[in-house]
Amino acid sequence: MTSPAQTANPYATPGLPDGFILRGTAAGGLLRLVAVDSSAIVEEARLRHHLSKTATAALGRSLSAALLLAIVLGKKVDSRVTLRIQGDGPLGWIVAEGSADGRVRGYVREPGADLPIRESDGKLDVSGVVGSEGELALTRLLENGEPYTGSVPLVSGEIAEDVAAYLSASEQIPSAVLLGVYEEGGRVARSGGLLVQVMPGASEDALAQVEANIRAMGPITDNLRRHSLMEVMERAAEGLDLQLAAQAQAAHFQCRCSRDKAKSSLLYFGAGERQEMMDDGGQEVVCHWCNEHYHITPDEIAALDLDQPRAQA
């Protein structure tokens, strides 16, 4: 489902821009750049799932990554990818689903998991809460419609490095991946990411230049705080003749759940169990993707059995 109400999202935070995606090429088309501003998306996820600060950063990076991966790997406008990160940290797993049309959703197993700020650099301990031992897996549909899942061991648990390792090992796409979430005043102030994909034929000089540019930029979170998303892309491609696409693409947190799907899920229970639900005044169904709560009334549950013969006819 989209936000609980199409015209007024109760999770929206005033002052945050809509999410958007920018695309471009550099070095004569041999470098492909895709960037996303996911500030509003991650703030909505934080509110929906009641995330701790470190869990917000971990899921936020994953949501940005899922959008970038859907753009890079998708063959159709509505192509979807599902990113799953399973580490040995207290967060448990992270799941994020991104679509090439800009939709994204996701959740974590333990939304309250948190760790103190790292003493070494004063930053959120994302690798600690995710864990450095585990696996990153990505599922997508191939052109023939068959699902394909590739996986790699976690490199660091910082997510960006793990996504880059996946692209190199499982997709044979050398890439630089930068992901960041900045929280201020108890909310997400800036969030986003940048993926630079190296196309076949890129020169060693171009690779050396983009690598030097990214090193000079420093942490992506600091860049997102001080610069616009377009400026971040320009800094990454400095000296390489960046050509930006004419239009930005909208991106937003959007779940595919609905009240009808919530009702249909009760058909997996036996008739006796549904009768108990009716006797108890109805049943609450919660979508794990977006934490939307649906209260299914006794009359709605009773109607499921009446509709079954027609649905099977």
C-alpha positions in Angstrom: 0.0 0.0 0.0 1.1 3.6 -0.5 1.0 5.8 2.6 -2.0 5.2 4.8 -3.8 8.0 3.0 -3.0 8.9 -0.6 -3.5 12.6 -0.1 -2.0 13.1 3.4 0.8 10.9 4.6 0.7 10.9 8.4 4.4 9.9 8.5 5.5 12.8 6.4 7.8 15.3 8.1 7.4 19.0 7.2 10.4 20.5 5.7 11.9 17.4 4.2 12.0 17.3 0.4 10.5 14.4 -1.6 12.9 11.7 -2.4 14.5 11.8 -5.9 17.0 10.0 -8.1 19.5 11.7 -10.4 21.3 9.9 -13.2 24.3 10.9 -15.3 27.3 9.7 -17.3 31.0 10.8 -17.4 34.2 10.0 -19.2 32.4 9.8 -22.5 29.7 7.5 -21.2 32.1 5.0 -19.7 31.2 5.9 -16.2 27.6 5.7 -15.1 26.4 7.6 -12.0 23.2 7.2 -10.1 22.4 9.1 -6.9 19.4 9.2 -4.6 18.2 11.7 -2.0 16.3 9.4 0.4 15.9 11.9 3.3 12.1 11.8 3.5 12.0 8.0 2.7 14.3 7.2 5.6 12.5 9.5 8.0 9.2 7.8 7.2 10.8 4.4 7.8 12.2 5.6 11.1 8.7 6.7 12.2 6.9 3.7 10.9 9.2 1.2 12.5 10.1 3.1 15.6 13.8 2.7 14.8 16.7 3.5 17.1 19.4 5.9 15.8 21.7 3.2 14.7 19.0 1.0 13.2 17.8 4.1 11.3 21.2 4.5 9.8 21.5 0.8 8.9 18.0 0.6 7.3 18.4 4.0 5.7 21.6 2.9 3.9 19.9 -0.3 2.8 16.9 1.5 1.4 19.1 3.9 -0.6 21.1 0.9 -1.8 18.0 -1.0 -2.9 16.9 2.0 -5.0 20.3 2.3 -6.6 20.6 -1.4 -7.3 17.1 -1.5 -8.9 18.1 1.3 -11.3 21.5 -0.3 -12.2 20.2 -3.9 -12.5 16.6 -3.4 -13.6 15.7 -4.2 -17.2 12.2 -2.7 -17.0 10.7 0.4 -15.5 9.0 -1.6 -12.7 11.9 -4.1 -12.1 12.4 -4.9 -8.4 15.3 -6.1 -6.3 15.2 -7.4 -2.8 18.3 -6.8 -0.7 18.8 -8.9 2.5 21.6 -8.4 4.9 22.1 -11.0 7.7 24.8 -10.2 10.1 25.8 -11.4 13.5 25.1 -8.1 15.2 22.1 -7.3 17.5 20.0 -5.8 14.6 19.5 -9.3 13.1 18.5 -9.0 9.5 17.8 -6.1 7.2 15.4 -6.4 4.2 14.9 -3.7 1.6 13.0 -3.9 -1.7 13.6 -1.3 -4.3 11.9 -0.8 -7.7 13.3 1.0 -10.8 10.3 3.2 -10.7 11.4 4.8 -7.4 9.4 2.8 -4.9 11.1 1.3 -1.9 10.2 -0.4 1.4 12.0 -2.2 4.1 12.4 -3.3 7.7 14.8 -4.8 10.2 14.3 -7.7 12.7 15.2 -5.7 15.8 14.2 -2.0 15.3 15.2 -1.0 18.8 18.8 -2.4 18.5 21.3 0.3 19.2 25.0 0.8 20.1 26.9 3.8 21.5 28.7 6.2 19.2 32.1 4.8 18.1 34.9 6.3 20.1 37.3 6.0 17.2 35.6 8.4 14.9 32.5 9.7 16.7 30.1 8.1 14.2 27.1 5.7 14.5 28.3 2.1 14.8 26.5 0.7 11.9 29.0 -2.2 11.4 28.6 -3.1 15.1 24.8 -3.2 15.0 24.8 -5.1 11.7 27.8 -7.3 12.4 30.8 -8.1 10.3 30.2 -11.8 9.9 27.3 -12.8 7.7 25.9 -12.5 4.2 24.5 -10.0 1.8 22.0 -11.5 -0.7 20.2 -9.9 -3.6 17.2 -11.3 -5.4 16.0 -10.0 -8.8 14.1 -11.3 -11.8 16.0 -12.3 -14.9 14.7 -11.3 -18.4 13.0 -14.7 -18.7 11.1 -14.0 -15.5 13.0 -16.5 -13.3 14.2 -15.2 -9.9 18.0 -15.1 -9.4 19.7 -14.7 -6.0 23.4 -13.9 -5.7 25.2 -13.6 -2.4 28.5 -12.6 -0.9 30.0 -12.7 2.6 29.8 -9.4 4.4 33.0 -7.3 4.0 32.5 -4.9 6.9 28.8 -4.5 7.8 28.9 -0.9 6.8 26.6 -1.8 3.9 28.2 0.4 1.1 31.3 -1.7 1.0 29.2 -4.9 1.1 27.1 -3.7 -1.8 30.1 -2.8 -3.9 31.6 -6.3 -3.1 28.3 -7.9 -4.3 28.3 -5.9 -7.6 31.9 -6.9 -8.3 31.6 -10.6 -7.4 28.1 -11.6 -8.4 27.3 -9.1 -11.2 30.8 -8.4 -12.5 30.1 -4.7 -12.3 33.1 -2.8 -10.8 31.5 0.1 -8.8 32.0 2.6 -6.1 29.1 2.8 -3.6 28.6 5.6 -1.1 25.7 5.5 1.4 25.0 7.8 4.3 22.3 8.9 6.9 22.6 12.0 9.0 20.3 12.4 12.0 19.9 15.6 13.9 17.4 16.6 16.6 16.0 13.1 16.8 15.1 12.9 13.1 16.6 12.2 9.7 18.0 15.4 8.3 19.8 14.0 5.3 20.1 10.6 3.7 21.2 9.4 0.3 23.7 7.5 -1.8 25.8 7.5 -4.9 26.8 4.6 -7.1 29.5 5.0 -9.8 29.5 2.1 -12.3 32.5 1.4 -14.5 31.5 0.4 -18.0 33.6 -1.8 -20.2 36.3 0.3 -22.0 36.8 2.9 -19.3 40.4 4.1 -19.3 42.9 3.7 -16.5 43.1 7.5 -16.3 39.4 7.9 -15.9 39.4 5.3 -13.1 42.3 6.9 -11.4 40.5 10.3 -11.6 37.2 9.1 -10.1 39.0 7.2 -7.4 41.0 10.3 -6.5 37.8 12.4 -6.5 36.0 10.0 -4.2 38.9 9.9 -1.8 39.0 13.7 -1.7 35.3 14.0 -1.0 35.6 12.3 2.3 32.5 10.7 4.0 29.3 10.8 2.0 27.3 11.9 5.0 29.4 15.1 5.3 28.9 15.8 1.6 25.1 15.3 1.9 25.0 17.8 4.8 27.0 20.5 2.9 26.1 20.0 -0.7 23.1 19.3 -2.9 22.9 15.9 -4.5 23.8 17.3 -7.9 26.9 18.9 -6.3 27.9 15.5 -4.8 27.7 13.9 -8.3 29.8 16.8 -9.7 32.4 16.4 -7.1 32.7 12.6 -7.8 33.0 13.2 -11.5 35.2 16.3 -11.4 37.3 16.6 -14.5 35.4 13.8 -16.3 32.7 15.8 -18.1 29.6 14.8 -16.1 26.5 14.8 -18.3 23.3 14.8 -16.1 20.0 13.4 -17.3 17.5 16.2 -18.0 15.0 15.2 -15.3 15.1 13.8 -11.8 13.0 10.8 -10.9 10.7 10.8 -7.9 11.4 8.2 -5.2 9.2 7.4 -2.2 8.5 4.9 0.6 5.7 2.7 -0.8 4.5 -0.6 0.4 2.5 -3.1 -1.7 0.3 -4.2 1.2 -3.5 -3.4 1.3 -6.6 -4.1 3.3 -7.7 -6.7 0.8 -4.4 -8.5 1.1 -4.6 -8.3 4.9 -8.0 -9.9 4.8 -7.0 -12.6 2.3 -4.1 -13.6 4.6 -6.6 -14.9 7.1 -7.7 -17.6 4.6 -4.5 -19.4 5.6 -6.1 -20.1 9.0 -8.7 -22.8 9.4 -12.4 -22.1 9.7 -12.3 -22.8 13.4 -9.5 -20.3 14.0 -11.3 -17.6 12.0 -14.4 -18.2 14.1 -12.3 -17.6 17.2 -11.1 -14.3 15.7 -14.8 -13.3 15.1 -15.7 -14.2 18.7 -12.8 -12.1 19.9 -14.1 -9.0 18.0 -11.9 -9.3 14.9 -8.3 -9.7 14.1 -5.4 -7.3 13.7 -3.0 -7.9 10.8 0.3 -6.1 10.7 2.5 -5.7 7.6 6.1 -6.3 8.5 7.3 -4.2 5.5 5.7 -0.9 6.6 4.2 -1.6 10.1 0.7 -0.7 8.8 -2.0 -2.1 11.1 -5.2 -3.4 9.7 -8.1 -4.3 12.0 -10.3 -6.9 10.3 -13.8 -6.9 11.7 -15.9 -10.0 12.4 -18.2 -9.2 9.5 -15.2 -8.9 7.1 -13.9 -12.3 8.4 -17.3 -13.9 7.9 -17.4 -12.5 4.4 -14.2 -14.3 3.5 -16.0 -17.7 3.8 -18.9 -16.4 1.7 -16.6 -15.2 -1.0 -14.5 -18.4 -1.2 -16.9 -20.5 -3.4 -17.2 -17.6 -5.9 -13.4 -17.2 -5.9 -12.8 -20.9 -6.6 -15.5 -21.1 -9.3 
